[in-house]
Amino acid sequence: MTKKQQYKVTTRLVHGPEHSAKWDFSHHVTPPLSSSTTYRLDSAKRGARGFQEFGQLVTDVGETPVYIYDRLDEPTRSILEGELAEIEQGESCVSFASGMAAISAALGCTLVSGDEVIAHPVLYGCTHSLFQNWYPRQGITVKRVDMNALASVRAAVTERTRVLYFESPVNPTLELIDVRALRKLIDELNAGRSEDRKLLIFIDNTFATPFGQRPLALGADVVLHSLTKNLGGFGTELGGAVICPKSMHARLLLYRKDFGGILSSKAAWAILVYGLPTLALRLKRQQFTARKVATWLEKQPCVARVSYPGLPSFPQRELAERQLLDFDGDFAPGNMIYFELDPAQVEPEAFIDSLARSAYSVTLAVSLGHTKTLIELPSSMTHSSYGKQGGAVRLSIGLESPSDIIADLKAALTEVAKSTNANKNGAKVRAVR
Ligand SMILES: Cc1ncc(COP(=O)(O)O)c(C=O)c1O
């Protein structure tokens, strides 16, 4: 065990690596922001070695790779990758320009034409679009199966199946997938398969982050992240990451070099210096507030249903308590809420428009995991690629005072609630409490 490993994860995220050839520890307290597109090579031999490391799929280049050119590798980005691999309890990590770049690279370097993916029916809208619009053109079939219906997953697997793909919690419904149960099934199905055809479990852990869930420890093979969200935390940087076994690392670096979707060193630096050290602090505060807001929403007569893993009414509460655990083992239900309004009482678009017009602490905007509370309508915005109607609302809780968020939501509901609403006995009913 290294000295660093004797400390709690929260402390490790503040301090970063104990020592590294990528950071001048004798002088810098904060890691330096490297910004050099190309690197001095002191001999032709060294240059050749650097290119070989990338071109020949070398799996482990040690602590001091030969830096050649920013698109291949560079120090700030690789310090961030080391930290992300460690907190996800994975062997290695490769970062990308965005979450979508990370998802398409992880799948792109695993799948070949003729392969099949089994994916959960509800996914982030652009991942759905990747599967609907692009994979059929590449000869890759994507079957949509409920990952909690293990008999259906078993029935859908064929010799061509390679990847099981899902988010947990699911964007935007917050449904959870039981990763341990799926691992058990996949181990059974993998028993007769050769190493290069083994089924792999890919999970997008963007909503929970490693603060709230470590999917590799639960049985996943590959973890994906949009760093743009909770891990970046401040809404200033786009980024993505794949945390994977060592055996996949070199292929991902080669893919990134050739497809070019690198994370900029400036974005990596901001995530390393601001995002990671404040991750636990932000998420603890946000989930404290999310619990209060979800509890309040659930009491409103004009709200038909609230999905939040921290509510006693959450349909998968027992699984949530087993799977969503923070670095200290405490329940971590997260900062995302999904709720449905009763359309007889409140028109969802009118509610959202009222917030956009009048609220100060709640902003109508997509994205999530920001310091600011963000609200949107998935069916017409982030998930419009599904082409489905529906008025459910996604709320990403920020760092504001809980009472201000509740007051802004209440004002909007009060403004747009239909005043003619009546209960079964004909008495007037208040839509908002
Ligand atoms: C669950 C999830 N995965 C992936 C992404 C894509 O991330 P990015 O916008 O960084 O490409 C998003 C974006 O909202 C997301 O919510």
The ligand as a Tripos MOL2 file, in Angstrom:
@<TRIPOS>MOLECULE
LIG
   16    16     1     0     0
SMALL
NO_CHARGES

@<TRIPOS>ATOM
      1 C1        -25.6650   10.0070  -19.0860 C.3       1 LIG1
      2 C2        -24.9310   10.8170  -20.1200 C.ar      1 LIG1
      3 N1        -23.9670   10.2230  -20.8360 N.ar      1 LIG1
      4 C3        -23.2800   10.8860  -21.7890 C.ar      1 LIG1
      5 C4        -23.5420   12.2120  -22.0530 C.ar      1 LIG1
      6 C5        -22.7680   12.9140  -23.1310 C.3       1 LIG1
      7 O1        -21.8360   13.7720  -22.5730 O.3       1 LIG1
      8 P1        -21.1930   15.0200  -23.3630 P.3       1 LIG1
      9 O2        -22.2420   16.0530  -23.4770 O.co2     1 LIG1
     10 O3        -20.0300   15.3990  -22.4990 O.co2     1 LIG1
     11 O4        -20.7760   14.5000  -24.6950 O.co2     1 LIG1
     12 C6        -24.5400   12.8610  -21.3360 C.ar      1 LIG1
     13 C7        -24.8600   14.2650  -21.6150 C.2       1 LIG1
     14 O5        -25.8000   14.8250  -21.1080 O.2       1 LIG1
     15 C8        -25.2510   12.1430  -20.3410 C.ar      1 LIG1
     16 O6        -26.2240   12.7240  -19.6140 O.3       1 LIG1
@<TRIPOS>BOND
     1     1     2 1
     2     2     3 ar
     3     2    15 ar
     4     3     4 ar
     5     4     5 ar
     6     5     6 1
     7     5    12 ar
     8     6     7 1
     9     7     8 1
    10     8     9 2
    11     8    10 1
    12     8    11 1
    13    12    13 1
    14    12    15 ar
    15    13    14 2
    16    15    16 1
@<TRIPOS>SUBSTRUCTURE
     1 LIG1         1 GROUP 0 **** ****
